[in-house]
Amino acid sequence: MIMGLGDKDQAFAWLEKVYEERNGRLLGEVRVNPMFDSLRSDPRYTELLRKINLAP
């Protein structure tokens, strides 16, 4: 997976594509799956949560 490679730009590009395709199952995991831990400190992560209505 892209996050494991440390390329945050690619990870966010992939997440944006998932968002545009309306794949709710994958986006629903973004808050709980440890795979996304490395992205949580990035402002784009917070913005993504807002877009998918998962912001705290």
mmCIF file as Biopython writes it, N, C-alpha, C and O atoms, coordinates in Angstrom:
data_model
#
loop_
_atom_site.group_PDB
_atom_site.id
_atom_site.type_symbol
_atom_site.label_atom_id
_atom_site.label_alt_id
_atom_site.label_comp_id
_atom_site.label_asym_id
_atom_site.label_entity_id
_atom_site.label_seq_id
_atom_site.pdbx_PDB_ins_code
_atom_site.Cartn_x
_atom_site.Cartn_y
_atom_site.Cartn_z
_atom_site.occupancy
_atom_site.B_iso_or_equiv
_atom_site.auth_seq_id
_atom_site.auth_asym_id
_atom_site.pdbx_PDB_model_num
ATOM 1   N N  . MET A ? 1  ? 0.849   -1.187 0.000  1.0 0.0 1  A 1 
ATOM 2   C CA . MET A ? 1  ? 0.000   0.000  0.000  1.0 0.0 1  A 1 
ATOM 3   C C  . MET A ? 1  ? 0.885   1.238  0.000  1.0 0.0 1  A 1 
ATOM 4   O O  . MET A ? 1  ? 2.002   1.202  0.517  1.0 0.0 1  A 1 
ATOM 5   N N  . ILE A ? 2  ? 0.415   2.295  -0.555 1.0 0.0 2  A 1 
ATOM 6   C CA . ILE A ? 2  ? 1.174   3.528  -0.727 1.0 0.0 2  A 1 
ATOM 7   C C  . ILE A ? 2  ? 1.643   4.105  0.608  1.0 0.0 2  A 1 
ATOM 8   O O  . ILE A ? 2  ? 2.777   4.573  0.699  1.0 0.0 2  A 1 
ATOM 9   N N  . MET A ? 3  ? 0.803   4.085  1.648  1.0 0.0 3  A 1 
ATOM 10  C CA . MET A ? 3  ? 1.188   4.668  2.930  1.0 0.0 3  A 1 
ATOM 11  C C  . MET A ? 3  ? 2.428   3.991  3.481  1.0 0.0 3  A 1 
ATOM 12  O O  . MET A ? 3  ? 3.256   4.641  4.119  1.0 0.0 3  A 1 
ATOM 13  N N  . GLY A ? 4  ? 2.566   2.717  3.246  1.0 0.0 4  A 1 
ATOM 14  C CA . GLY A ? 4  ? 3.722   1.984  3.725  1.0 0.0 4  A 1 
ATOM 15  C C  . GLY A ? 4  ? 5.014   2.435  3.061  1.0 0.0 4  A 1 
ATOM 16  O O  . GLY A ? 4  ? 6.096   2.248  3.618  1.0 0.0 4  A 1 
ATOM 17  N N  . LEU A ? 5  ? 4.915   3.010  1.907  1.0 0.0 5  A 1 
ATOM 18  C CA . LEU A ? 5  ? 6.096   3.490  1.195  1.0 0.0 5  A 1 
ATOM 19  C C  . LEU A ? 5  ? 6.500   4.891  1.610  1.0 0.0 5  A 1 
ATOM 20  O O  . LEU A ? 5  ? 7.563   5.366  1.211  1.0 0.0 5  A 1 
ATOM 21  N N  . GLY A ? 6  ? 5.684   5.555  2.394  1.0 0.0 6  A 1 
ATOM 22  C CA . GLY A ? 6  ? 6.022   6.882  2.885  1.0 0.0 6  A 1 
ATOM 23  C C  . GLY A ? 6  ? 5.745   8.005  1.912  1.0 0.0 6  A 1 
ATOM 24  O O  . GLY A ? 6  ? 6.193   9.126  2.153  1.0 0.0 6  A 1 
ATOM 25  N N  . ASP A ? 7  ? 5.043   7.770  0.845  1.0 0.0 7  A 1 
ATOM 26  C CA . ASP A ? 7  ? 4.735   8.812  -0.131 1.0 0.0 7  A 1 
ATOM 27  C C  . ASP A ? 7  ? 3.348   9.381  0.160  1.0 0.0 7  A 1 
ATOM 28  O O  . ASP A ? 7  ? 2.341   8.899  -0.360 1.0 0.0 7  A 1 
ATOM 29  N N  . LYS A ? 8  ? 3.316   10.399 0.988  1.0 0.0 8  A 1 
ATOM 30  C CA . LYS A ? 8  ? 2.038   10.975 1.410  1.0 0.0 8  A 1 
ATOM 31  C C  . LYS A ? 8  ? 1.286   11.616 0.254  1.0 0.0 8  A 1 
ATOM 32  O O  . LYS A ? 8  ? 0.059   11.540 0.203  1.0 0.0 8  A 1 
ATOM 33  N N  . ASP A ? 9  ? 1.993   12.241 -0.667 1.0 0.0 9  A 1 
ATOM 34  C CA . ASP A ? 9  ? 1.313   12.860 -1.810 1.0 0.0 9  A 1 
ATOM 35  C C  . ASP A ? 9  ? 0.555   11.806 -2.616 1.0 0.0 9  A 1 
ATOM 36  O O  . ASP A ? 9  ? -0.590  12.026 -3.012 1.0 0.0 9  A 1 
ATOM 37  N N  . GLN A ? 10 ? 1.191   10.673 -2.855 1.0 0.0 10 A 1 
ATOM 38  C CA . GLN A ? 10 ? 0.528   9.588  -3.587 1.0 0.0 10 A 1 
ATOM 39  C C  . GLN A ? 10 ? -0.633  9.030  -2.783 1.0 0.0 10 A 1 
ATOM 40  O O  . GLN A ? 10 ? -1.680  8.707  -3.344 1.0 0.0 10 A 1 
ATOM 41  N N  . ALA A ? 11 ? -0.459  8.915  -1.480 1.0 0.0 11 A 1 
ATOM 42  C CA . ALA A ? 11 ? -1.523  8.395  -0.624 1.0 0.0 11 A 1 
ATOM 43  C C  . ALA A ? 11 ? -2.748  9.295  -0.681 1.0 0.0 11 A 1 
ATOM 44  O O  . ALA A ? 11 ? -3.874  8.812  -0.803 1.0 0.0 11 A 1 
ATOM 45  N N  . PHE A ? 12 ? -2.531  10.596 -0.594 1.0 0.0 12 A 1 
ATOM 46  C CA . PHE A ? 12 ? -3.664  11.516 -0.648 1.0 0.0 12 A 1 
ATOM 47  C C  . PHE A ? 12 ? -4.288  11.566 -2.035 1.0 0.0 12 A 1 
ATOM 48  O O  . PHE A ? 12 ? -5.499  11.751 -2.157 1.0 0.0 12 A 1 
ATOM 49  N N  . ALA A ? 13 ? -3.494  11.408 -3.068 1.0 0.0 13 A 1 
ATOM 50  C CA . ALA A ? 13 ? -4.049  11.337 -4.422 1.0 0.0 13 A 1 
ATOM 51  C C  . ALA A ? 13 ? -4.941  10.105 -4.541 1.0 0.0 13 A 1 
ATOM 52  O O  . ALA A ? 13 ? -6.018  10.170 -5.134 1.0 0.0 13 A 1 
ATOM 53  N N  . TRP A ? 14 ? -4.498  8.988  -3.983 1.0 0.0 14 A 1 
ATOM 54  C CA . TRP A ? 14 ? -5.291  7.767  -4.012 1.0 0.0 14 A 1 
ATOM 55  C C  . TRP A ? 14 ? -6.583  7.939  -3.212 1.0 0.0 14 A 1 
ATOM 56  O O  . TRP A ? 14 ? -7.653  7.534  -3.667 1.0 0.0 14 A 1 
ATOM 57  N N  . LEU A ? 15 ? -6.488  8.539  -2.019 1.0 0.0 15 A 1 
ATOM 58  C CA . LEU A ? 15 ? -7.677  8.765  -1.196 1.0 0.0 15 A 1 
ATOM 59  C C  . LEU A ? 15 ? -8.660  9.715  -1.883 1.0 0.0 15 A 1 
ATOM 60  O O  . LEU A ? 15 ? -9.873  9.530  -1.785 1.0 0.0 15 A 1 
ATOM 61  N N  . GLU A ? 16 ? -8.149  10.715 -2.567 1.0 0.0 16 A 1 
ATOM 62  C CA . GLU A ? 16 ? -9.017  11.631 -3.306 1.0 0.0 16 A 1 
ATOM 63  C C  . GLU A ? 16 ? -9.758  10.891 -4.413 1.0 0.0 16 A 1 
ATOM 64  O O  . GLU A ? 16 ? -10.943 11.128 -4.645 1.0 0.0 16 A 1 
ATOM 65  N N  . LYS A ? 17 ? -9.051  9.993  -5.093 1.0 0.0 17 A 1 
ATOM 66  C CA . LYS A ? 17 ? -9.700  9.195  -6.141 1.0 0.0 17 A 1 
ATOM 67  C C  . LYS A ? 17 ? -10.789 8.314  -5.533 1.0 0.0 17 A 1 
ATOM 68  O O  . LYS A ? 17 ? -11.877 8.195  -6.097 1.0 0.0 17 A 1 
ATOM 69  N N  . VAL A ? 18 ? -10.506 7.706  -4.406 1.0 0.0 18 A 1 
ATOM 70  C CA . VAL A ? 18 ? -11.498 6.876  -3.716 1.0 0.0 18 A 1 
ATOM 71  C C  . VAL A ? 18 ? -12.713 7.729  -3.350 1.0 0.0 18 A 1 
ATOM 72  O O  . VAL A ? 18 ? -13.854 7.296  -3.507 1.0 0.0 18 A 1 
ATOM 73  N N  . TYR A ? 19 ? -12.458 8.938  -2.862 1.0 0.0 19 A 1 
ATOM 74  C CA . TYR A ? 19 ? -13.547 9.856  -2.513 1.0 0.0 19 A 1 
ATOM 75  C C  . TYR A ? 19 ? -14.401 10.170 -3.748 1.0 0.0 19 A 1 
ATOM 76  O O  . TYR A ? 19 ? -15.630 10.118 -3.694 1.0 0.0 19 A 1 
ATOM 77  N N  . GLU A ? 20 ? -13.739 10.494 -4.848 1.0 0.0 20 A 1 
ATOM 78  C CA . GLU A ? 20 ? -14.456 10.837 -6.072 1.0 0.0 20 A 1 
ATOM 79  C C  . GLU A ? 20 ? -15.274 9.652  -6.595 1.0 0.0 20 A 1 
ATOM 80  O O  . GLU A ? 20 ? -16.327 9.847  -7.202 1.0 0.0 20 A 1 
ATOM 81  N N  . GLU A ? 21 ? -14.803 8.449  -6.365 1.0 0.0 21 A 1 
ATOM 82  C CA . GLU A ? 21 ? -15.522 7.247  -6.799 1.0 0.0 21 A 1 
ATOM 83  C C  . GLU A ? 21 ? -16.602 6.844  -5.797 1.0 0.0 21 A 1 
ATOM 84  O O  . GLU A ? 21 ? -17.333 5.877  -6.011 1.0 0.0 21 A 1 
ATOM 85  N N  . ARG A ? 22 ? -16.689 7.598  -4.704 1.0 0.0 22 A 1 
ATOM 86  C CA . ARG A ? 22 ? -17.713 7.371  -3.671 1.0 0.0 22 A 1 
ATOM 87  C C  . ARG A ? 22 ? -17.622 5.982  -3.046 1.0 0.0 22 A 1 
ATOM 88  O O  . ARG A ? 22 ? -18.635 5.323  -2.814 1.0 0.0 22 A 1 
ATOM 89  N N  . ASN A ? 23 ? -16.413 5.557  -2.783 1.0 0.0 23 A 1 
ATOM 90  C CA . ASN A ? 23 ? -16.207 4.251  -2.165 1.0 0.0 23 A 1 
ATOM 91  C C  . ASN A ? 23 ? -16.219 4.415  -0.646 1.0 0.0 23 A 1 
ATOM 92  O O  . ASN A ? 23 ? -15.168 4.500  -0.011 1.0 0.0 23 A 1 
ATOM 93  N N  . GLY A ? 24 ? -17.406 4.458  -0.083 1.0 0.0 24 A 1 
ATOM 94  C CA . GLY A ? 24 ? -17.589 4.708  1.336  1.0 0.0 24 A 1 
ATOM 95  C C  . GLY A ? 24 ? -16.956 3.679  2.247  1.0 0.0 24 A 1 
ATOM 96  O O  . GLY A ? 24 ? -16.496 4.022  3.336  1.0 0.0 24 A 1 
ATOM 97  N N  . ARG A ? 25 ? -16.922 2.432  1.829  1.0 0.0 25 A 1 
ATOM 98  C CA . ARG A ? 25 ? -16.340 1.385  2.667  1.0 0.0 25 A 1 
ATOM 99  C C  . ARG A ? 25 ? -14.862 1.666  2.934  1.0 0.0 25 A 1 
ATOM 100 O O  . ARG A ? 25 ? -14.408 1.571  4.074  1.0 0.0 25 A 1 
ATOM 101 N N  . LEU A ? 26 ? -14.123 2.006  1.899  1.0 0.0 26 A 1 
ATOM 102 C CA . LEU A ? 26 ? -12.703 2.299  2.080  1.0 0.0 26 A 1 
ATOM 103 C C  . LEU A ? 26 ? -12.501 3.575  2.883  1.0 0.0 26 A 1 
ATOM 104 O O  . LEU A ? 26 ? -11.639 3.623  3.761  1.0 0.0 26 A 1 
ATOM 105 N N  . LEU A ? 27 ? -13.276 4.598  2.594  1.0 0.0 27 A 1 
ATOM 106 C CA . LEU A ? 27 ? -13.111 5.857  3.311  1.0 0.0 27 A 1 
ATOM 107 C C  . LEU A ? 27 ? -13.545 5.740  4.764  1.0 0.0 27 A 1 
ATOM 108 O O  . LEU A ? 27 ? -13.032 6.461  5.621  1.0 0.0 27 A 1 
ATOM 109 N N  . GLY A ? 28 ? -14.472 4.856  5.052  1.0 0.0 28 A 1 
ATOM 110 C CA . GLY A ? 28 ? -14.908 4.663  6.422  1.0 0.0 28 A 1 
ATOM 111 C C  . GLY A ? 28 ? -13.800 4.145  7.317  1.0 0.0 28 A 1 
ATOM 112 O O  . GLY A ? 28 ? -13.851 4.329  8.533  1.0 0.0 28 A 1 
ATOM 113 N N  . GLU A ? 29 ? -12.802 3.501  6.736  1.0 0.0 29 A 1 
ATOM 114 C CA . GLU A ? 29 ? -11.690 2.962  7.509  1.0 0.0 29 A 1 
ATOM 115 C C  . GLU A ? 29 ? -10.594 3.983  7.790  1.0 0.0 29 A 1 
ATOM 116 O O  . GLU A ? 29 ? -9.697  3.720  8.591  1.0 0.0 29 A 1 
ATOM 117 N N  . VAL A ? 30 ? -10.652 5.117  7.159  1.0 0.0 30 A 1 
ATOM 118 C CA . VAL A ? 30 ? -9.562  6.087  7.263  1.0 0.0 30 A 1 
ATOM 119 C C  . VAL A ? 30 ? -9.332  6.568  8.704  1.0 0.0 30 A 1 
ATOM 120 O O  . VAL A ? 30 ? -8.212  6.937  9.058  1.0 0.0 30 A 1 
ATOM 121 N N  . ARG A ? 31 ? -10.363 6.568  9.521  1.0 0.0 31 A 1 
ATOM 122 C CA . ARG A ? 31 ? -10.216 7.015  10.920 1.0 0.0 31 A 1 
ATOM 123 C C  . ARG A ? 31 ? -9.735  5.919  11.851 1.0 0.0 31 A 1 
ATOM 124 O O  . ARG A ? 31 ? -9.182  6.224  12.907 1.0 0.0 31 A 1 
ATOM 125 N N  . VAL A ? 32 ? -9.923  4.666  11.504 1.0 0.0 32 A 1 
ATOM 126 C CA . VAL A ? 32 ? -9.627  3.588  12.451 1.0 0.0 32 A 1 
ATOM 127 C C  . VAL A ? 32 ? -8.502  2.651  12.029 1.0 0.0 32 A 1 
ATOM 128 O O  . VAL A ? 32 ? -7.901  2.000  12.883 1.0 0.0 32 A 1 
ATOM 129 N N  . ASN A ? 33 ? -8.208  2.566  10.765 1.0 0.0 33 A 1 
ATOM 130 C CA . ASN A ? 33 ? -7.201  1.634  10.285 1.0 0.0 33 A 1 
ATOM 131 C C  . ASN A ? 33 ? -5.800  2.189  10.552 1.0 0.0 33 A 1 
ATOM 132 O O  . ASN A ? 33 ? -5.481  3.291  10.107 1.0 0.0 33 A 1 
ATOM 133 N N  . PRO A ? 34 ? -4.963  1.441  11.271 1.0 0.0 34 A 1 
ATOM 134 C CA . PRO A ? 34 ? -3.605  1.904  11.571 1.0 0.0 34 A 1 
ATOM 135 C C  . PRO A ? 34 ? -2.769  2.184  10.333 1.0 0.0 34 A 1 
ATOM 136 O O  . PRO A ? 34 ? -1.760  2.884  10.416 1.0 0.0 34 A 1 
ATOM 137 N N  . MET A ? 35 ? -3.168  1.656  9.199  1.0 0.0 35 A 1 
ATOM 138 C CA . MET A ? 35 ? -2.456  1.892  7.953  1.0 0.0 35 A 1 
ATOM 139 C C  . MET A ? 35 ? -2.379  3.395  7.635  1.0 0.0 35 A 1 
ATOM 140 O O  . MET A ? 35 ? -1.459  3.846  6.951  1.0 0.0 35 A 1 
ATOM 141 N N  . PHE A ? 36 ? -3.353  4.157  8.138  1.0 0.0 36 A 1 
ATOM 142 C CA . PHE A ? 36 ? -3.403  5.586  7.853  1.0 0.0 36 A 1 
ATOM 143 C C  . PHE A ? 36 ? -2.723  6.444  8.927  1.0 0.0 36 A 1 
ATOM 144 O O  . PHE A ? 36 ? -2.757  7.672  8.837  1.0 0.0 36 A 1 
ATOM 145 N N  . ASP A ? 37 ? -2.115  5.831  9.923  1.0 0.0 37 A 1 
ATOM 146 C CA . ASP A ? 37 ? -1.506  6.571  11.031 1.0 0.0 37 A 1 
ATOM 147 C C  . ASP A ? 37 ? -0.509  7.632  10.567 1.0 0.0 37 A 1 
ATOM 148 O O  . ASP A ? 37 ? -0.475  8.732  11.117 1.0 0.0 37 A 1 
ATOM 149 N N  . SER A ? 38 ? 0.288   7.311  9.575  1.0 0.0 38 A 1 
ATOM 150 C CA . SER A ? 38 ? 1.319   8.254  9.121  1.0 0.0 38 A 1 
ATOM 151 C C  . SER A ? 38 ? 0.731   9.493  8.449  1.0 0.0 38 A 1 
ATOM 152 O O  . SER A ? 38 ? 1.439   10.481 8.253  1.0 0.0 38 A 1 
ATOM 153 N N  . LEU A ? 39 ? -0.548  9.452  8.095  1.0 0.0 39 A 1 
ATOM 154 C CA . LEU A ? 39 ? -1.188  10.582 7.425  1.0 0.0 39 A 1 
ATOM 155 C C  . LEU A ? 39 ? -1.907  11.518 8.394  1.0 0.0 39 A 1 
ATOM 156 O O  . LEU A ? 39 ? -2.235  12.649 8.037  1.0 0.0 39 A 1 
ATOM 157 N N  . ARG A ? 40 ? -2.147  11.062 9.592  1.0 0.0 40 A 1 
ATOM 158 C CA . ARG A ? 40 ? -2.999  11.799 10.525 1.0 0.0 40 A 1 
ATOM 159 C C  . ARG A ? 40 ? -2.476  13.192 10.895 1.0 0.0 40 A 1 
ATOM 160 O O  . ARG A ? 40 ? -3.278  14.074 11.205 1.0 0.0 40 A 1 
ATOM 161 N N  . SER A ? 41 ? -1.198  13.409 10.872 1.0 0.0 41 A 1 
ATOM 162 C CA . SER A ? 41 ? -0.651  14.726 11.231 1.0 0.0 41 A 1 
ATOM 163 C C  . SER A ? 41 ? -0.671  15.713 10.065 1.0 0.0 41 A 1 
ATOM 164 O O  . SER A ? 41 ? -0.372  16.893 10.250 1.0 0.0 41 A 1 
ATOM 165 N N  . ASP A ? 42 ? -1.011  15.253 8.896  1.0 0.0 42 A 1 
ATOM 166 C CA . ASP A ? 42 ? -1.034  16.104 7.699  1.0 0.0 42 A 1 
ATOM 167 C C  . ASP A ? 42 ? -2.371  16.845 7.627  1.0 0.0 42 A 1 
ATOM 168 O O  . ASP A ? 42 ? -3.420  16.232 7.826  1.0 0.0 42 A 1 
ATOM 169 N N  . PRO A ? 43 ? -2.355  18.145 7.348  1.0 0.0 43 A 1 
ATOM 170 C CA . PRO A ? 43 ? -3.609  18.912 7.239  1.0 0.0 43 A 1 
ATOM 171 C C  . PRO A ? 43 ? -4.570  18.361 6.191  1.0 0.0 43 A 1 
ATOM 172 O O  . PRO A ? 43 ? -5.779  18.562 6.302  1.0 0.0 43 A 1 
ATOM 173 N N  . ARG A ? 44 ? -4.057  17.675 5.184  1.0 0.0 44 A 1 
ATOM 174 C CA . ARG A ? 44 ? -4.926  17.088 4.163  1.0 0.0 44 A 1 
ATOM 175 C C  . ARG A ? 44 ? -5.788  15.968 4.745  1.0 0.0 44 A 1 
ATOM 176 O O  . ARG A ? 44 ? -6.881  15.702 4.246  1.0 0.0 44 A 1 
ATOM 177 N N  . TYR A ? 45 ? -5.304  15.320 5.789  1.0 0.0 45 A 1 
ATOM 178 C CA . TYR A ? 45 ? -6.077  14.268 6.451  1.0 0.0 45 A 1 
ATOM 179 C C  . TYR A ? 45 ? -7.323  14.871 7.094  1.0 0.0 45 A 1 
ATOM 180 O O  . TYR A ? 45 ? -8.427  14.349 6.932  1.0 0.0 45 A 1 
ATOM 181 N N  . THR A ? 46 ? -7.144  15.963 7.817  1.0 0.0 46 A 1 
ATOM 182 C CA . THR A ? 46 ? -8.281  16.640 8.451  1.0 0.0 46 A 1 
ATOM 183 C C  . THR A ? 46 ? -9.266  17.117 7.400  1.0 0.0 46 A 1 
ATOM 184 O O  . THR A ? 46 ? -10.478 16.995 7.580  1.0 0.0 46 A 1 
ATOM 185 N N  . GLU A ? 47 ? -8.763  17.652 6.319  1.0 0.0 47 A 1 
ATOM 186 C CA . GLU A ? 47 ? -9.636  18.116 5.234  1.0 0.0 47 A 1 
ATOM 187 C C  . GLU A ? 47 ? -10.416 16.949 4.625  1.0 0.0 47 A 1 
ATOM 188 O O  . GLU A ? 47 ? -11.601 17.082 4.323  1.0 0.0 47 A 1 
ATOM 189 N N  . LEU A ? 48 ? -9.757  15.819 4.447  1.0 0.0 48 A 1 
ATOM 190 C CA . LEU A ? 48 ? -10.445 14.644 3.929  1.0 0.0 48 A 1 
ATOM 191 C C  . LEU A ? 48 ? -11.558 14.212 4.873  1.0 0.0 48 A 1 
ATOM 192 O O  . LEU A ? 48 ? -12.657 13.889 4.423  1.0 0.0 48 A 1 
ATOM 193 N N  . LEU A ? 49 ? -11.290 14.200 6.174  1.0 0.0 49 A 1 
ATOM 194 C CA . LEU A ? 49 ? -12.327 13.827 7.135  1.0 0.0 49 A 1 
ATOM 195 C C  . LEU A ? 49 ? -13.520 14.772 7.042  1.0 0.0 49 A 1 
ATOM 196 O O  . LEU A ? 49 ? -14.667 14.338 7.147  1.0 0.0 49 A 1 
ATOM 197 N N  . ARG A ? 50 ? -13.259 16.041 6.849  1.0 0.0 50 A 1 
ATOM 198 C CA . ARG A ? 50 ? -14.365 16.999 6.696  1.0 0.0 50 A 1 
ATOM 199 C C  . ARG A ? 50 ? -15.187 16.689 5.438  1.0 0.0 50 A 1 
ATOM 200 O O  . ARG A ? 50 ? -16.417 16.727 5.464  1.0 0.0 50 A 1 
ATOM 201 N N  . LYS A ? 51 ? -14.499 16.388 4.355  1.0 0.0 51 A 1 
ATOM 202 C CA . LYS A ? 51 ? -15.182 16.112 3.093  1.0 0.0 51 A 1 
ATOM 203 C C  . LYS A ? 51 ? -16.094 14.903 3.197  1.0 0.0 51 A 1 
ATOM 204 O O  . LYS A ? 51 ? -17.157 14.869 2.577  1.0 0.0 51 A 1 
ATOM 205 N N  . ILE A ? 52 ? -15.686 13.914 3.975  1.0 0.0 52 A 1 
ATOM 206 C CA . ILE A ? 52 ? -16.483 12.692 4.072  1.0 0.0 52 A 1 
ATOM 207 C C  . ILE A ? 52 ? -17.326 12.652 5.350  1.0 0.0 52 A 1 
ATOM 208 O O  . ILE A ? 52 ? -17.866 11.611 5.724  1.0 0.0 52 A 1 
ATOM 209 N N  . ASN A ? 53 ? -17.424 13.799 6.001  1.0 0.0 53 A 1 
ATOM 210 C CA . ASN A ? 53 ? -18.260 13.945 7.203  1.0 0.0 53 A 1 
ATOM 211 C C  . ASN A ? 53 ? -17.840 13.024 8.341  1.0 0.0 53 A 1 
ATOM 212 O O  . ASN A ? 53 ? -18.688 12.478 9.048  1.0 0.0 53 A 1 
ATOM 213 N N  . LEU A ? 54 ? -16.538 12.852 8.519  1.0 0.0 54 A 1 
ATOM 214 C CA . LEU A ? 54 ? -16.026 12.055 9.621  1.0 0.0 54 A 1 
ATOM 215 C C  . LEU A ? 54 ? -15.167 12.875 10.582 1.0 0.0 54 A 1 
ATOM 216 O O  . LEU A ? 54 ? -14.536 12.319 11.481 1.0 0.0 54 A 1 
ATOM 217 N N  . ALA A ? 55 ? -15.141 14.179 10.396 1.0 0.0 55 A 1 
ATOM 218 C CA . ALA A ? 55 ? -14.328 15.029 11.272 1.0 0.0 55 A 1 
ATOM 219 C C  . ALA A ? 55 ? -14.872 14.946 12.693 1.0 0.0 55 A 1 
ATOM 220 O O  . ALA A ? 55 ? -16.084 14.902 12.902 1.0 0.0 55 A 1 
ATOM 221 N N  . PRO A ? 56 ? -13.959 14.926 13.671 1.0 0.0 56 A 1 
ATOM 222 C CA . PRO A ? 56 ? -14.410 14.857 15.087 1.0 0.0 56 A 1 
ATOM 223 C C  . PRO A ? 56 ? -15.160 16.098 15.522 1.0 0.0 56 A 1 
ATOM 224 O O  . PRO A ? 56 ? -15.595 16.186 16.671 1.0 0.0 56 A 1 
#
